[in-house]
Amino acid sequence: MRAALAVLFAIGLAGPAAAQGTAPEPALSIRPFVMGMQESFAAVKTFDAVFGRSDASFWGGGVDLVLFQHYYVDVAASRLLAKNAVLTGHRVAVVNGQTYDLGIPLTASIMPLEVEGGYRLTVWPRVVPYVGAGFGSYAYKETCQDDAARPNLCAALVDPGETANVNTRHSGLVLVGGAEVRLHRWIGIAADVHFTRVPGIIAAGGVSKELGESDLGGVSARFKVLVGR
C-alpha cells in the first residue's frame, strides 16, 4: 500500500503546478465514483477454515461530497467481486481446537453500506492526502446447502435454538487514510487504507464461536476513480 501511495504522489508531482487563470473551486463539489477493494478479514481462523482463505475482493461505488475543498463526506456501497457475489466453502467442525471439513457446501455474502467524513490536506496542487472516520451497516448472509440424500443435515448440525442459515445486519466503525491525485480537472484517482471493525456479527454460533472470533471487519486496500472537481 505504501508503494501505491508513493506512485500516486509521484504522478501528481510530475504534473504541472496549478494552472493560472482557472476558475475558482466550487464551495460544494458532488463527485460520483467507482471503487475496488481487497480486504484482509480480522477473523482469519474462521475464514481460513470455512472458505480456505482470509481475504476477498469487493467492488462498488458511491458519491463523494467535497465542502470548501477541505472537508468531505463519502457514501459508498459494495459487494463481493466473485461469482454470484458470494464466497463458497464448507461447514467445518472444531474438536479440541482442530477444524475438520464436513463436506457440506455453504455460501456467504457480505454487503457493506458505509458513510465516512474527514479532512483533505490541500497543500499540493494535484496530490490531496486525506483522513477520515465514519460508520457502516454490514449485511451478512450465510446459507448451508442440503443435498437430496441428506435433506435435514444442515439443521441437525446446529445447536438447539440456532438456525442453519444466517441473515443479519450489524453496524461498525470505519477509519481511512490515503491520497487523491487529480489527473484532470474532472478526473481523480485515489488509493487508501480502509479499516473496519464490525463486532458480534459472526460469533452467534458455529465455527466462529468455537474459535473465539466475532469481528467481520478487517483492513483493506481501496482504489477509487472519481468524476468531478
N, C-alpha and C positions, 0 to 999 in steps of 0.2 A: 504494500500500500504506500509506503514511503517513496518507492520508486515512481509510482504512478503520479503522486502529487508533485514530485520533482520534475517529471516530464511536463506536466501541465504548467508549472511555474516557468520552466524554460521556454515553452511555446509562447506564453504571454509576454515575457521579456523580449523575445525575438521580434515581436510586432512593433509597429510604430507607437510613439507616445500618443497621448490623447490628441485627436485631430483638432486643428484650430478652426474656430468659427462654427462648430457644430451646435445644434440646438441643445438647450439645457435638458438635463434628465428630468423626467416627469416625477411628480410627488408620489404617484401611485403607478406601479407597473404590474400588469397581470400577465404571467408567463406560464402557459401550459408546458408540460414536459413528459417525456417517456424515460424509463429507467430500467436498468438491470442490476441485479444484486446477487452476490454469493455469500451465503450465511453459514457460519460455523455454530452449531447449536450448543447451548450450555449443557443440555442433558446428553452428554457424549455417550455414556454407557448404554442408555436406553435406546438411542437411535442406532448405535452400532449393533446392538443385539437384535433389534427388530427389523431394521432396514439395511443393515450391512454397511452403513456409512453415517457420519455425523455432520454432514453438510448438505446443502441443497441450493439450487439456483431459483431465483424469483424474477419475475418481470412485472411491470406495471406502469402507472403514470399518475399524474395529478396536476395541481395548479400551485404555482409559486407567486405570492404577492410580495412585492418589494415596496417599502414605505420610506420615502425621503433618502433613497439609496442605501441606507444603513441597516434598516430593520426588515425582517422577512417573516412570512408565515407560509408554511407548506401544508397542503392537504394531499395525501397520497394513498392509493390502494394498490395492492399487489397480490399475486398468486404464484403458485409453484410453476416453474418452467419445466414441465415434464408431461409425458403422455397422459391425457385426460386430467392434467393438473393435480395428480396425486403421487405420493410416494407408495411404493409397493414393497411388502415384506411378509413376514410370517409371525404368527403367535409363538412366543417363547415361554418357557418355564424357568424359574430361578430356584435352584436347590443348593443350599449351603454356599451361596454366593456365586455359583456357576450357572450360566444360562444354557438352555437346551432348546433347539429348534423343534417345535411341534409339527411343523409341516402344514400348518393351516394358514392359507393366504389371508392377508388383510391389506387394506389401503388406508391412507391418511391424507387429508387435505388441510392446508393452512392458508388462511386469507386475512392478512393484516390490513387495517384501516388506521392510518396514523396522522396526527396533527402535531406539527412542531413549529417553534418560533425561535428566532435568535438574532444575532448581530453580524453584520457584514463589515469587514475592515477594508474601506476603500482608499488605501494608501497608494496602490499602484493603479495605473490606468486600465490594465486589462486583466490582472490577476486579483481576485477578490476572495481572500480567506474568510471563513465563516464558522461560527459555533452556534449550537442551538440545543434545545431540550423540548420535550413535549410528552404526549401520552398517545396510546394506541388502544384499539379494540381488536382482539385476535380471535378469529373463529377457527376452531379445531374440530375436525370430524374424522372419526376412525371407524372403519367398517370391517367386521370379520366376515369371511366368505365361507359359508357352509357348502358342502357338496351333497350330491344326491345320495351317496352311500351313508353319510353321517349328517343328516339334516339338522340335528339339535346339538351338534358338538360344541359350537361357539358358546351357547348359553350354558352348557354343562361345565365349561372351564372357568367360569367366573364365580366369585364368592356370592353367597345368598344376599339379596338386596341390591346387587350390582347388575348392570346390563352388559351384554356382549359388545355393543356398539357405543361410541361416544359421539356426542354432538353438543358442543358447548362453546361459550364465548367468554373471554376474560379481558380485563384491562391491564395495561402495563406501562412501563416507563421507557422513554426514548431519550438518548443522548447522541449527538452527532457533531463531527468536526471535519472540515475539508476545505476545498478551494474551488472556485469557479474561474474559468478562463473565457474571456469574450473573444470569440473567433471573428465575429462580425457584429455590426450594430444590433442585429436582430437574432443572432445565434450565440449561444453559450454552451459550454460543456462543463461538467462538474464531477469531481471524484471526492468521496468522503468515507470516513469510518463511522459506522452506524451501530450503536449498542442498544439492545433492548433487554428488559427484564420483565418476564410475564410469569409470576409465581402462581402455583396452585392449580394450573390448568391440566397437567398430565399425571398427577400423583393420586387421583381418587382410587385407583386400583391397578391391578396388573403388574407388569414388569417394572414400570417406573416407580411404583410404590415400594416394591421389593428392593430396588436399587437406591432408593432414597433420593430420587431426582424429581423436582416439581417445576422447574423453570423451562418454559417453552422458548425463551428468548435466546440471545447469543450475540455474536459480533459479526458484522457484515462489512464487505467492501461494496460500495454502490457507485454506479456511473450513470449520470443523467445528461440528457440533451434538452436544453431549454430554448423556447422560441419567444422572443420578446426582449425589450430593452432592460 
